[in-house]
Amino acid sequence: MTGVYPPAPRLPLLTAAEARDVVRHLFLLEQLDLSPRGAAAGQLASELARRLPAE
């Protein structure tokens, strides 16, 4: 399979510190939003947190 990258500038990957901030914000969203969307945010935060390296 071959592919072509878009000509627009590509965004850099998140640093570990930025990813940890994302996880913290998602956990906060889970606590504040009692809808299924908040629960989904908590699930995503858990999955991301497992992928982050230990400090």
mmCIF entry with sequence, helices, sheets and N, C-alpha, C, O atoms, coordinates in Angstrom:
data_MODEL
# 
_entry.id   MODEL 
# 
_entity.id                         1 
_entity.type                       polymer 
_entity.pdbx_number_of_molecules   1 
# 
_entity_poly.entity_id                      1 
_entity_poly.type                           'polypeptide(L)' 
_entity_poly.nstd_linkage                   no 
_entity_poly.nstd_monomer                   no 
_entity_poly.pdbx_seq_one_letter_code       MTGVYPPAPRLPLLTAAEARDVVRHLFLLEQLDLSPRGAAAGQLASELARRLPAE 
_entity_poly.pdbx_seq_one_letter_code_can   MTGVYPPAPRLPLLTAAEARDVVRHLFLLEQLDLSPRGAAAGQLASELARRLPAE 
_entity_poly.pdbx_strand_id                 A 
# 
loop_
_entity_poly_seq.entity_id 
_entity_poly_seq.num 
_entity_poly_seq.mon_id 
_entity_poly_seq.hetero 
1 1  MET n 
1 2  THR n 
1 3  GLY n 
1 4  VAL n 
1 5  TYR n 
1 6  PRO n 
1 7  PRO n 
1 8  ALA n 
1 9  PRO n 
1 10 ARG n 
1 11 LEU n 
1 12 PRO n 
1 13 LEU n 
1 14 LEU n 
1 15 THR n 
1 16 ALA n 
1 17 ALA n 
1 18 GLU n 
1 19 ALA n 
1 20 ARG n 
1 21 ASP n 
1 22 VAL n 
1 23 VAL n 
1 24 ARG n 
1 25 HIS n 
1 26 LEU n 
1 27 PHE n 
1 28 LEU n 
1 29 LEU n 
1 30 GLU n 
1 31 GLN n 
1 32 LEU n 
1 33 ASP n 
1 34 LEU n 
1 35 SER n 
1 36 PRO n 
1 37 ARG n 
1 38 GLY n 
1 39 ALA n 
1 40 ALA n 
1 41 ALA n 
1 42 GLY n 
1 43 GLN n 
1 44 LEU n 
1 45 ALA n 
1 46 SER n 
1 47 GLU n 
1 48 LEU n 
1 49 ALA n 
1 50 ARG n 
1 51 ARG n 
1 52 LEU n 
1 53 PRO n 
1 54 ALA n 
1 55 GLU n 
# 
_struct_asym.id          A 
_struct_asym.entity_id   1 
# 
loop_
_struct_conf.conf_type_id 
_struct_conf.id 
_struct_conf.pdbx_PDB_helix_id 
_struct_conf.beg_label_comp_id 
_struct_conf.beg_label_asym_id 
_struct_conf.beg_label_seq_id 
_struct_conf.pdbx_beg_PDB_ins_code 
_struct_conf.end_label_comp_id 
_struct_conf.end_label_asym_id 
_struct_conf.end_label_seq_id 
_struct_conf.pdbx_end_PDB_ins_code 
_struct_conf.beg_auth_comp_id 
_struct_conf.beg_auth_asym_id 
_struct_conf.beg_auth_seq_id 
_struct_conf.end_auth_comp_id 
_struct_conf.end_auth_asym_id 
_struct_conf.end_auth_seq_id 
_struct_conf.pdbx_PDB_helix_class 
_struct_conf.details 
_struct_conf.pdbx_PDB_helix_length 
HELX_P HELX_P1 AA1 ALA A 16 ? LEU A 32 ? ALA A 16 LEU A 32 1 ? 17 
HELX_P HELX_P2 AA2 PRO A 36 ? ARG A 51 ? PRO A 36 ARG A 51 1 ? 16 
# 
_struct_conf_type.id          HELX_P 
_struct_conf_type.criteria    ? 
_struct_conf_type.reference   ? 
# 
loop_
_atom_site.group_PDB 
_atom_site.id 
_atom_site.type_symbol 
_atom_site.label_atom_id 
_atom_site.label_alt_id 
_atom_site.label_comp_id 
_atom_site.label_asym_id 
_atom_site.label_entity_id 
_atom_site.label_seq_id 
_atom_site.pdbx_PDB_ins_code 
_atom_site.Cartn_x 
_atom_site.Cartn_y 
_atom_site.Cartn_z 
_atom_site.occupancy 
_atom_site.B_iso_or_equiv 
_atom_site.pdbx_formal_charge 
_atom_site.auth_seq_id 
_atom_site.auth_comp_id 
_atom_site.auth_asym_id 
_atom_site.auth_atom_id 
_atom_site.pdbx_PDB_model_num 
ATOM 1   N N  . MET A 1 1  ? 0.851   -1.177 0.000  1.00 0.00 ? 1  MET A N  1 
ATOM 2   C CA . MET A 1 1  ? 0.000   0.000  0.000  1.00 0.00 ? 1  MET A CA 1 
ATOM 3   C C  . MET A 1 1  ? 0.893   1.234  0.000  1.00 0.00 ? 1  MET A C  1 
ATOM 4   O O  . MET A 1 1  ? 1.870   1.303  0.745  1.00 0.00 ? 1  MET A O  1 
ATOM 5   N N  . THR A 1 2  ? 0.563   2.171  -0.808 1.00 0.00 ? 2  THR A N  1 
ATOM 6   C CA . THR A 1 2  ? 1.315   3.425  -0.851 1.00 0.00 ? 2  THR A CA 1 
ATOM 7   C C  . THR A 1 2  ? 0.370   4.575  -0.528 1.00 0.00 ? 2  THR A C  1 
ATOM 8   O O  . THR A 1 2  ? -0.845  4.473  -0.699 1.00 0.00 ? 2  THR A O  1 
ATOM 9   N N  . GLY A 1 3  ? 0.946   5.646  -0.070 1.00 0.00 ? 3  GLY A N  1 
ATOM 10  C CA . GLY A 1 3  ? 0.148   6.814  0.273  1.00 0.00 ? 3  GLY A CA 1 
ATOM 11  C C  . GLY A 1 3  ? 0.948   8.073  0.038  1.00 0.00 ? 3  GLY A C  1 
ATOM 12  O O  . GLY A 1 3  ? 2.160   8.028  -0.177 1.00 0.00 ? 3  GLY A O  1 
ATOM 13  N N  . VAL A 1 4  ? 0.268   9.181  0.080  1.00 0.00 ? 4  VAL A N  1 
ATOM 14  C CA . VAL A 1 4  ? 0.901   10.472 -0.122 1.00 0.00 ? 4  VAL A CA 1 
ATOM 15  C C  . VAL A 1 4  ? 0.521   11.368 1.050  1.00 0.00 ? 4  VAL A C  1 
ATOM 16  O O  . VAL A 1 4  ? -0.648  11.459 1.424  1.00 0.00 ? 4  VAL A O  1 
ATOM 17  N N  . TYR A 1 5  ? 1.513   12.019 1.618  1.00 0.00 ? 5  TYR A N  1 
ATOM 18  C CA . TYR A 1 5  ? 1.228   12.973 2.688  1.00 0.00 ? 5  TYR A CA 1 
ATOM 19  C C  . TYR A 1 5  ? 0.637   14.240 2.087  1.00 0.00 ? 5  TYR A C  1 
ATOM 20  O O  . TYR A 1 5  ? 1.012   14.633 0.982  1.00 0.00 ? 5  TYR A O  1 
ATOM 21  N N  . PRO A 1 6  ? -0.275  14.879 2.795  1.00 0.00 ? 6  PRO A N  1 
ATOM 22  C CA . PRO A 1 6  ? -0.862  16.124 2.270  1.00 0.00 ? 6  PRO A CA 1 
ATOM 23  C C  . PRO A 1 6  ? 0.211   17.212 2.175  1.00 0.00 ? 6  PRO A C  1 
ATOM 24  O O  . PRO A 1 6  ? 1.170   17.208 2.946  1.00 0.00 ? 6  PRO A O  1 
ATOM 25  N N  . PRO A 1 7  ? 0.050   18.132 1.240  1.00 0.00 ? 7  PRO A N  1 
ATOM 26  C CA . PRO A 1 7  ? 1.052   19.191 1.073  1.00 0.00 ? 7  PRO A CA 1 
ATOM 27  C C  . PRO A 1 7  ? 1.049   20.206 2.216  1.00 0.00 ? 7  PRO A C  1 
ATOM 28  O O  . PRO A 1 7  ? 2.028   20.930 2.399  1.00 0.00 ? 7  PRO A O  1 
ATOM 29  N N  . ALA A 1 8  ? -0.036  20.267 2.984  1.00 0.00 ? 8  ALA A N  1 
ATOM 30  C CA . ALA A 1 8  ? -0.101  21.236 4.087  1.00 0.00 ? 8  ALA A CA 1 
ATOM 31  C C  . ALA A 1 8  ? 0.927   20.861 5.155  1.00 0.00 ? 8  ALA A C  1 
ATOM 32  O O  . ALA A 1 8  ? 1.318   19.698 5.248  1.00 0.00 ? 8  ALA A O  1 
ATOM 33  N N  . PRO A 1 9  ? 1.364   21.814 5.950  1.00 0.00 ? 9  PRO A N  1 
ATOM 34  C CA . PRO A 1 9  ? 2.332   21.483 6.995  1.00 0.00 ? 9  PRO A CA 1 
ATOM 35  C C  . PRO A 1 9  ? 1.767   20.451 7.964  1.00 0.00 ? 9  PRO A C  1 
ATOM 36  O O  . PRO A 1 9  ? 0.606   20.533 8.365  1.00 0.00 ? 9  PRO A O  1 
ATOM 37  N N  . ARG A 1 10 ? 2.589   19.488 8.333  1.00 0.00 ? 10 ARG A N  1 
ATOM 38  C CA . ARG A 1 10 ? 2.156   18.452 9.258  1.00 0.00 ? 10 ARG A CA 1 
ATOM 39  C C  . ARG A 1 10 ? 2.379   18.932 10.681 1.00 0.00 ? 10 ARG A C  1 
ATOM 40  O O  . ARG A 1 10 ? 3.351   19.631 10.965 1.00 0.00 ? 10 ARG A O  1 
ATOM 41  N N  . LEU A 1 11 ? 1.473   18.553 11.576 1.00 0.00 ? 11 LEU A N  1 
ATOM 42  C CA . LEU A 1 11 ? 1.579   18.948 12.972 1.00 0.00 ? 11 LEU A CA 1 
ATOM 43  C C  . LEU A 1 11 ? 2.576   18.055 13.697 1.00 0.00 ? 11 LEU A C  1 
ATOM 44  O O  . LEU A 1 11 ? 2.671   16.867 13.391 1.00 0.00 ? 11 LEU A O  1 
ATOM 45  N N  . PRO A 1 12 ? 3.320   18.604 14.652 1.00 0.00 ? 12 PRO A N  1 
ATOM 46  C CA . PRO A 1 12 ? 4.264   17.783 15.409 1.00 0.00 ? 12 PRO A CA 1 
ATOM 47  C C  . PRO A 1 12 ? 3.520   16.861 16.367 1.00 0.00 ? 12 PRO A C  1 
ATOM 48  O O  . PRO A 1 12 ? 2.376   17.124 16.737 1.00 0.00 ? 12 PRO A O  1 
ATOM 49  N N  . LEU A 1 13 ? 4.179   15.786 16.760 1.00 0.00 ? 13 LEU A N  1 
ATOM 50  C CA . LEU A 1 13 ? 3.615   14.887 17.749 1.00 0.00 ? 13 LEU A CA 1 
ATOM 51  C C  . LEU A 1 13 ? 3.595   15.566 19.110 1.00 0.00 ? 13 LEU A C  1 
ATOM 52  O O  . LEU A 1 13 ? 4.357   16.500 19.360 1.00 0.00 ? 13 LEU A O  1 
ATOM 53  N N  . LEU A 1 14 ? 2.723   15.093 19.980 1.00 0.00 ? 14 LEU A N  1 
ATOM 54  C CA . LEU A 1 14 ? 2.673   15.626 21.340 1.00 0.00 ? 14 LEU A CA 1 
ATOM 55  C C  . LEU A 1 14 ? 3.887   15.157 22.129 1.00 0.00 ? 14 LEU A C  1 
ATOM 56  O O  . LEU A 1 14 ? 4.370   14.040 21.938 1.00 0.00 ? 14 LEU A O  1 
ATOM 57  N N  . THR A 1 15 ? 4.372   16.012 23.008 1.00 0.00 ? 15 THR A N  1 
ATOM 58  C CA . THR A 1 15 ? 5.403   15.578 23.944 1.00 0.00 ? 15 THR A CA 1 
ATOM 59  C C  . THR A 1 15 ? 4.720   14.788 25.061 1.00 0.00 ? 15 THR A C  1 
ATOM 60  O O  . THR A 1 15 ? 3.495   14.823 25.184 1.00 0.00 ? 15 THR A O  1 
ATOM 61  N N  . ALA A 1 16 ? 5.498   14.083 25.868 1.00 0.00 ? 16 ALA A N  1 
ATOM 62  C CA . ALA A 1 16 ? 4.927   13.328 26.979 1.00 0.00 ? 16 ALA A CA 1 
ATOM 63  C C  . ALA A 1 16 ? 4.226   14.268 27.957 1.00 0.00 ? 16 ALA A C  1 
ATOM 64  O O  . ALA A 1 16 ? 3.165   13.928 28.480 1.00 0.00 ? 16 ALA A O  1 
ATOM 65  N N  . ALA A 1 17 ? 4.793   15.427 28.208 1.00 0.00 ? 17 ALA A N  1 
ATOM 66  C CA . ALA A 1 17 ? 4.169   16.388 29.131 1.00 0.00 ? 17 ALA A CA 1 
ATOM 67  C C  . ALA A 1 17 ? 2.831   16.882 28.581 1.00 0.00 ? 17 ALA A C  1 
ATOM 68  O O  . ALA A 1 17 ? 1.861   17.011 29.328 1.00 0.00 ? 17 ALA A O  1 
ATOM 69  N N  . GLU A 1 18 ? 2.778   17.156 27.284 1.00 0.00 ? 18 GLU A N  1 
ATOM 70  C CA . GLU A 1 18 ? 1.520   17.597 26.674 1.00 0.00 ? 18 GLU A CA 1 
ATOM 71  C C  . GLU A 1 18 ? 0.474   16.484 26.718 1.00 0.00 ? 18 GLU A C  1 
ATOM 72  O O  . GLU A 1 18 ? -0.706  16.746 26.952 1.00 0.00 ? 18 GLU A O  1 
ATOM 73  N N  . ALA A 1 19 ? 0.901   15.260 26.497 1.00 0.00 ? 19 ALA A N  1 
ATOM 74  C CA . ALA A 1 19 ? -0.033  14.131 26.553 1.00 0.00 ? 19 ALA A CA 1 
ATOM 75  C C  . ALA A 1 19 ? -0.582  13.957 27.969 1.00 0.00 ? 19 ALA A C  1 
ATOM 76  O O  . ALA A 1 19 ? -1.761  13.646 28.136 1.00 0.00 ? 19 ALA A O  1 
ATOM 77  N N  . ARG A 1 20 ? 0.252   14.152 28.982 1.00 0.00 ? 20 ARG A N  1 
ATOM 78  C CA . ARG A 1 20 ? -0.227  14.062 30.369 1.00 0.00 ? 20 ARG A CA 1 
ATOM 79  C C  . ARG A 1 20 ? -1.246  15.152 30.668 1.00 0.00 ? 20 ARG A C  1 
ATOM 80  O O  . ARG A 1 20 ? -2.213  14.915 31.392 1.00 0.00 ? 20 ARG A O  1 
ATOM 81  N N  . ASP A 1 21 ? -1.037  16.351 30.115 1.00 0.00 ? 21 ASP A N  1 
ATOM 82  C CA . ASP A 1 21 ? -2.017  17.430 30.280 1.00 0.00 ? 21 ASP A CA 1 
ATOM 83  C C  . ASP A 1 21 ? -3.348  17.046 29.638 1.00 0.00 ? 21 ASP A C  1 
ATOM 84  O O  . ASP A 1 21 ? -4.409  17.305 30.205 1.00 0.00 ? 21 ASP A O  1 
ATOM 85  N N  . VAL A 1 22 ? -3.294  16.437 28.475 1.00 0.00 ? 22 VAL A N  1 
ATOM 86  C CA . VAL A 1 22 ? -4.513  15.989 27.799 1.00 0.00 ? 22 VAL A CA 1 
ATOM 87  C C  . VAL A 1 22 ? -5.253  14.980 28.672 1.00 0.00 ? 22 VAL A C  1 
ATOM 88  O O  . VAL A 1 22 ? -6.472  15.063 28.829 1.00 0.00 ? 22 VAL A O  1 
ATOM 89  N N  . VAL A 1 23 ? -4.514  14.029 29.240 1.00 0.00 ? 23 VAL A N  1 
ATOM 90  C CA . VAL A 1 23 ? -5.128  13.010 30.096 1.00 0.00 ? 23 VAL A CA 1 
ATOM 91  C C  . VAL A 1 23 ? -5.792  13.666 31.299 1.00 0.00 ? 23 VAL A C  1 
ATOM 92  O O  . VAL A 1 23 ? -6.915  13.308 31.654 1.00 0.00 ? 23 VAL A O  1 
ATOM 93  N N  . ARG A 1 24 ? -5.116  14.616 31.931 1.00 0.00 ? 24 ARG A N  1 
ATOM 94  C CA . ARG A 1 24 ? -5.704  15.323 33.092 1.00 0.00 ? 24 ARG A CA 1 
ATOM 95  C C  . ARG A 1 24 ? -6.990  16.036 32.702 1.00 0.00 ? 24 ARG A C  1 
ATOM 96  O O  . ARG A 1 24 ? -7.980  15.976 33.432 1.00 0.00 ? 24 ARG A O  1 
ATOM 97  N N  . HIS A 1 25 ? -6.982  16.710 31.557 1.00 0.00 ? 25 HIS A N  1 
ATOM 98  C CA . HIS A 1 25 ? -8.178  17.427 31.124 1.00 0.00 ? 25 HIS A CA 1 
ATOM 99  C C  . HIS A 1 25 ? -9.321  16.476 30.790 1.00 0.00 ? 25 HIS A C  1 
ATOM 100 O O  . HIS A 1 25 ? -10.483 16.778 31.064 1.00 0.00 ? 25 HIS A O  1 
ATOM 101 N N  . LEU A 1 26 ? -8.996  15.331 30.202 1.00 0.00 ? 26 LEU A N  1 
ATOM 102 C CA . LEU A 1 26 ? -10.047 14.365 29.908 1.00 0.00 ? 26 LEU A CA 1 
ATOM 103 C C  . LEU A 1 26 ? -10.660 13.804 31.184 1.00 0.00 ? 26 LEU A C  1 
ATOM 104 O O  . LEU A 1 26 ? -11.874 13.607 31.249 1.00 0.00 ? 26 LEU A O  1 
ATOM 105 N N  . PHE A 1 27 ? -9.833  13.542 32.206 1.00 0.00 ? 27 PHE A N  1 
ATOM 106 C CA . PHE A 1 27 ? -10.371 13.070 33.485 1.00 0.00 ? 27 PHE A CA 1 
ATOM 107 C C  . PHE A 1 27 ? -11.269 14.136 34.124 1.00 0.00 ? 27 PHE A C  1 
ATOM 108 O O  . PHE A 1 27 ? -12.298 13.809 34.717 1.00 0.00 ? 27 PHE A O  1 
ATOM 109 N N  . LEU A 1 28 ? -10.877 15.414 34.001 1.00 0.00 ? 28 LEU A N  1 
ATOM 110 C CA . LEU A 1 28 ? -11.728 16.486 34.516 1.00 0.00 ? 28 LEU A CA 1 
ATOM 111 C C  . LEU A 1 28 ? -13.054 16.539 33.766 1.00 0.00 ? 28 LEU A C  1 
ATOM 112 O O  . LEU A 1 28 ? -14.112 16.714 34.372 1.00 0.00 ? 28 LEU A O  1 
ATOM 113 N N  . LEU A 1 29 ? -12.993 16.390 32.462 1.00 0.00 ? 29 LEU A N  1 
ATOM 114 C CA . LEU A 1 29 ? -14.216 16.381 31.658 1.00 0.00 ? 29 LEU A CA 1 
ATOM 115 C C  . LEU A 1 29 ? -15.132 15.248 32.097 1.00 0.00 ? 29 LEU A C  1 
ATOM 116 O O  . LEU A 1 29 ? -16.348 15.423 32.172 1.00 0.00 ? 29 LEU A O  1 
ATOM 117 N N  . GLU A 1 30 ? -14.554 14.089 32.386 1.00 0.00 ? 30 GLU A N  1 
ATOM 118 C CA . GLU A 1 30 ? -15.354 12.954 32.848 1.00 0.00 ? 30 GLU A CA 1 
ATOM 119 C C  . GLU A 1 30 ? -16.085 13.294 34.150 1.00 0.00 ? 30 GLU A C  1 
ATOM 120 O O  . GLU A 1 30 ? -17.244 12.920 34.326 1.00 0.00 ? 30 GLU A O  1 
ATOM 121 N N  . GLN A 1 31 ? -15.410 14.003 35.059 1.00 0.00 ? 31 GLN A N  1 
ATOM 122 C CA . GLN A 1 31 ? -16.022 14.347 36.345 1.00 0.00 ? 31 GLN A CA 1 
ATOM 123 C C  . GLN A 1 31 ? -17.107 15.406 36.201 1.00 0.00 ? 31 GLN A C  1 
ATOM 124 O O  . GLN A 1 31 ? -18.098 15.388 36.932 1.00 0.00 ? 31 GLN A O  1 
ATOM 125 N N  . LEU A 1 32 ? -16.924 16.321 35.265 1.00 0.00 ? 32 LEU A N  1 
ATOM 126 C CA . LEU A 1 32 ? -17.864 17.432 35.113 1.00 0.00 ? 32 LEU A CA 1 
ATOM 127 C C  . LEU A 1 32 ? -19.047 17.105 34.207 1.00 0.00 ? 32 LEU A C  1 
ATOM 128 O O  . LEU A 1 32 ? -20.128 17.671 34.368 1.00 0.00 ? 32 LEU A O  1 
ATOM 129 N N  . ASP A 1 33 ? -18.848 16.208 33.269 1.00 0.00 ? 33 ASP A N  1 
ATOM 130 C CA . ASP A 1 33 ? -19.889 15.864 32.298 1.00 0.00 ? 33 ASP A CA 1 
ATOM 131 C C  . ASP A 1 33 ? -20.425 14.479 32.634 1.00 0.00 ? 33 ASP A C  1 
ATOM 132 O O  . ASP A 1 33 ? -19.738 13.480 32.418 1.00 0.00 ? 33 ASP A O  1 
ATOM 133 N N  . LEU A 1 34 ? -21.631 14.409 33.153 1.00 0.00 ? 34 LEU A N  1 
ATOM 134 C CA . LEU A 1 34 ? -22.206 13.136 33.578 1.00 0.00 ? 34 LEU A CA 1 
ATOM 135 C C  . LEU A 1 34 ? -22.897 12.383 32.445 1.00 0.00 ? 34 LEU A C  1 
ATOM 136 O O  . LEU A 1 34 ? -23.495 11.330 32.663 1.00 0.00 ? 34 LEU A O  1 
ATOM 137 N N  . SER A 1 35 ? -22.811 12.926 31.245 1.00 0.00 ? 35 SER A N  1 
ATOM 138 C CA . SER A 1 35 ? -23.428 12.263 30.093 1.00 0.00 ? 35 SER A CA 1 
ATOM 139 C C  . SER A 1 35 ? -22.507 11.145 29.589 1.00 0.00 ? 35 SER A C  1 
ATOM 140 O O  . SER A 1 35 ? -21.389 10.995 30.081 1.00 0.00 ? 35 SER A O  1 
ATOM 141 N N  . PRO A 1 36 ? -22.966 10.373 28.625 1.00 0.00 ? 36 PRO A N  1 
ATOM 142 C CA . PRO A 1 36 ? -22.097 9.348  28.032 1.00 0.00 ? 36 PRO A CA 1 
ATOM 143 C C  . PRO A 1 36 ? -20.814 9.927  27.429 1.00 0.00 ? 36 PRO A C  1 
ATOM 144 O O  . PRO A 1 36 ? -19.792 9.244  27.359 1.00 0.00 ? 36 PRO A O  1 
ATOM 145 N N  . ARG A 1 37 ? -20.873 11.183 26.998 1.00 0.00 ? 37 ARG A N  1 
ATOM 146 C CA . ARG A 1 37 ? -19.669 11.817 26.450 1.00 0.00 ? 37 ARG A CA 1 
ATOM 147 C C  . ARG A 1 37 ? -18.591 11.965 27.515 1.00 0.00 ? 37 ARG A C  1 
ATOM 148 O O  . ARG A 1 37 ? -17.407 11.788 27.231 1.00 0.00 ? 37 ARG A O  1 
ATOM 149 N N  . GLY A 1 38 ? -18.993 12.286 28.729 1.00 0.00 ? 38 GLY A N  1 
ATOM 150 C CA . GLY A 1 38 ? -18.031 12.380 29.823 1.00 0.00 ? 38 GLY A CA 1 
ATOM 151 C C  . GLY A 1 38 ? -17.430 11.025 30.151 1.00 0.00 ? 38 GLY A C  1 
ATOM 152 O O  . GLY A 1 38 ? -16.231 10.916 30.408 1.00 0.00 ? 38 GLY A O  1 
ATOM 153 N N  . ALA A 1 39 ? -18.263 9.995  30.141 1.00 0.00 ? 39 ALA A N  1 
ATOM 154 C CA . ALA A 1 39 ? -17.760 8.642  30.381 1.00 0.00 ? 39 ALA A CA 1 
ATOM 155 C C  . ALA A 1 39 ? -16.783 8.225  29.284 1.00 0.00 ? 39 ALA A C  1 
ATOM 156 O O  . ALA A 1 39 ? -15.778 7.573  29.565 1.00 0.00 ? 39 ALA A O  1 
ATOM 157 N N  . ALA A 1 40 ? -17.069 8.594  28.050 1.00 0.00 ? 40 ALA A N  1 
ATOM 158 C CA . ALA A 1 40 ? -16.167 8.279  26.940 1.00 0.00 ? 40 ALA A CA 1 
ATOM 159 C C  . ALA A 1 40 ? -14.834 9.009  27.103 1.00 0.00 ? 40 ALA A C  1 
ATOM 160 O O  . ALA A 1 40 ? -13.780 8.463  26.778 1.00 0.00 ? 40 ALA A O  1 
ATOM 161 N N  . ALA A 1 41 ? -14.882 10.241 27.607 1.00 0.00 ? 41 ALA A N  1 
ATOM 162 C CA . ALA A 1 41 ? -13.655 10.996 27.846 1.00 0.00 ? 41 ALA A CA 1 
ATOM 163 C C  . ALA A 1 41 ? -12.805 10.295 28.898 1.00 0.00 ? 41 ALA A C  1 
ATOM 164 O O  . ALA A 1 41 ? -11.583 10.231 28.768 1.00 0.00 ? 41 ALA A O  1 
ATOM 165 N N  . GLY A 1 42 ? -13.441 9.773  29.931 1.00 0.00 ? 42 GLY A N  1 
ATOM 166 C CA . GLY A 1 42 ? -12.709 9.043  30.957 1.00 0.00 ? 42 GLY A CA 1 
ATOM 167 C C  . GLY A 1 42 ? -12.091 7.767  30.426 1.00 0.00 ? 42 GLY A C  1 
ATOM 168 O O  . GLY A 1 42 ? -10.969 7.418  30.792 1.00 0.00 ? 42 GLY A O  1 
ATOM 169 N N  . GLN A 1 43 ? -12.808 7.075  29.572 1.00 0.00 ? 43 GLN A N  1 
ATOM 170 C CA . GLN A 1 43 ? -12.280 5.850  28.960 1.00 0.00 ? 43 GLN A CA 1 
ATOM 171 C C  . GLN A 1 43 ? -11.075 6.169  28.080 1.00 0.00 ? 43 GLN A C  1 
ATOM 172 O O  . GLN A 1 43 ? -10.065 5.467  28.123 1.00 0.00 ? 43 GLN A O  1 
ATOM 173 N N  . LEU A 1 44 ? -11.185 7.224  27.286 1.00 0.00 ? 44 LEU A N  1 
ATOM 174 C CA . LEU A 1 44 ? -10.074 7.635  26.432 1.00 0.00 ? 44 LEU A CA 1 
ATOM 175 C C  . LEU A 1 44 ? -8.870  8.034  27.284 1.00 0.00 ? 44 LEU A C  1 
ATOM 176 O O  . LEU A 1 44 ? -7.736  7.681  26.959 1.00 0.00 ? 44 LEU A O  1 
ATOM 177 N N  . ALA A 1 45 ? -9.110  8.766  28.371 1.00 0.00 ? 45 ALA A N  1 
ATOM 178 C CA . ALA A 1 45 ? -8.013  9.167  29.249 1.00 0.00 ? 45 ALA A CA 1 
ATOM 179 C C  . ALA A 1 45 ? -7.318  7.947  29.829 1.00 0.00 ? 45 ALA A C  1 
ATOM 180 O O  . ALA A 1 45 ? -6.090  7.923  29.914 1.00 0.00 ? 45 ALA A O  1 
ATOM 181 N N  . SER A 1 46 ? -8.072  6.941  30.226 1.00 0.00 ? 46 SER A N  1 
ATOM 182 C CA . SER A 1 46 ? -7.476  5.723  30.771 1.00 0.00 ? 46 SER A CA 1 
ATOM 183 C C  . SER A 1 46 ? -6.614  5.016  29.737 1.00 0.00 ? 46 SER A C  1 
ATOM 184 O O  . SER A 1 46 ? -5.511  4.563  30.042 1.00 0.00 ? 46 SER A O  1 
ATOM 185 N N  . GLU A 1 47 ? -7.121  4.923  28.515 1.00 0.00 ? 47 GLU A N  1 
ATOM 186 C CA . GLU A 1 47 ? -6.360  4.266  27.453 1.00 0.00 ? 47 GLU A CA 1 
ATOM 187 C C  . GLU A 1 47 ? -5.081  5.033  27.127 1.00 0.00 ? 47 GLU A C  1 
ATOM 188 O O  . GLU A 1 47 ? -4.027  4.429  26.932 1.00 0.00 ? 47 GLU A O  1 
ATOM 189 N N  . LEU A 1 48 ? -5.173  6.357  27.070 1.00 0.00 ? 48 LEU A N  1 
ATOM 190 C CA . LEU A 1 48 ? -3.979  7.169  26.795 1.00 0.00 ? 48 LEU A CA 1 
ATOM 191 C C  . LEU A 1 48 ? -2.972  7.075  27.927 1.00 0.00 ? 48 LEU A C  1 
ATOM 192 O O  . LEU A 1 48 ? -1.769  6.978  27.682 1.00 0.00 ? 48 LEU A O  1 
ATOM 193 N N  . ALA A 1 49 ? -3.448  7.102  29.157 1.00 0.00 ? 49 ALA A N  1 
ATOM 194 C CA . ALA A 1 49 ? -2.551  7.050  30.310 1.00 0.00 ? 49 ALA A CA 1 
ATOM 195 C C  . ALA A 1 49 ? -1.750  5.752  30.324 1.00 0.00 ? 49 ALA A C  1 
ATOM 196 O O  . ALA A 1 49 ? -0.578  5.756  30.703 1.00 0.00 ? 49 ALA A O  1 
ATOM 197 N N  . ARG A 1 50 ? -2.359  4.655  29.921 1.00 0.00 ? 50 ARG A N  1 
ATOM 198 C CA . ARG A 1 50 ? -1.640  3.380  29.873 1.00 0.00 ? 50 ARG A CA 1 
ATOM 199 C C  . ARG A 1 50 ? -0.519  3.382  28.835 1.00 0.00 ? 50 ARG A C  1 
ATOM 200 O O  . ARG A 1 50 ? 0.448   2.632  28.964 1.00 0.00 ? 50 ARG A O  1 
ATOM 201 N N  . ARG A 1 51 ? -0.644  4.202  27.833 1.00 0.00 ? 51 ARG A N  1 
ATOM 202 C CA . ARG A 1 51 ? 0.364   4.252  26.755 1.00 0.00 ? 51 ARG A CA 1 
ATOM 203 C C  . ARG A 1 51 ? 1.512   5.207  27.050 1.00 0.00 ? 51 ARG A C  1 
ATOM 204 O O  . ARG A 1 51 ? 2.543   5.156  26.378 1.00 0.00 ? 51 ARG A O  1 
ATOM 205 N N  . LEU A 1 52 ? 1.353   6.068  28.033 1.00 0.00 ? 52 LEU A N  1 
ATOM 206 C CA . LEU A 1 52 ? 2.400   7.038  28.344 1.00 0.00 ? 52 LEU A CA 1 
ATOM 207 C C  . LEU A 1 52 ? 3.515   6.367  29.145 1.00 0.00 ? 52 LEU A C  1 
ATOM 208 O O  . LEU A 1 52 ? 3.254   5.511  29.989 1.00 0.00 ? 52 LEU A O  1 
ATOM 209 N N  . PRO A 1 53 ? 4.749   6.761  28.874 1.00 0.00 ? 53 PRO A N  1 
ATOM 210 C CA . PRO A 1 53 ? 5.849   6.207  29.669 1.00 0.00 ? 53 PRO A CA 1 
ATOM 211 C C  . PRO A 1 53 ? 5.808   6.758  31.099 1.00 0.00 ? 53 PRO A C  1 
ATOM 212 O O  . PRO A 1 53 ? 5.319   7.863  31.336 1.00 0.00 ? 53 PRO A O  1 
ATOM 213 N N  . ALA A 1 54 ? 6.318   5.985  32.025 1.00 0.00 ? 54 ALA A N  1 
ATOM 214 C CA . ALA A 1 54 ? 6.385   6.449  33.424 1.00 0.00 ? 54 ALA A CA 1 
ATOM 215 C C  . ALA A 1 54 ? 7.392   7.593  33.496 1.00 0.00 ? 54 ALA A C  1 
ATOM 216 O O  . ALA A 1 54 ? 8.378   7.611  32.759 1.00 0.00 ? 54 ALA A O  1 
ATOM 217 N N  . GLU A 1 55 ? 7.138   8.534  34.377 1.00 0.00 ? 55 GLU A N  1 
ATOM 218 C CA . GLU A 1 55 ? 8.030   9.698  34.486 1.00 0.00 ? 55 GLU A CA 1 
ATOM 219 C C  . GLU A 1 55 ? 9.360   9.312  35.049 1.00 0.00 ? 55 GLU A C  1 
ATOM 220 O O  . GLU A 1 55 ? 10.233  10.165 35.210 1.00 0.00 ? 55 GLU A O  1 
# 
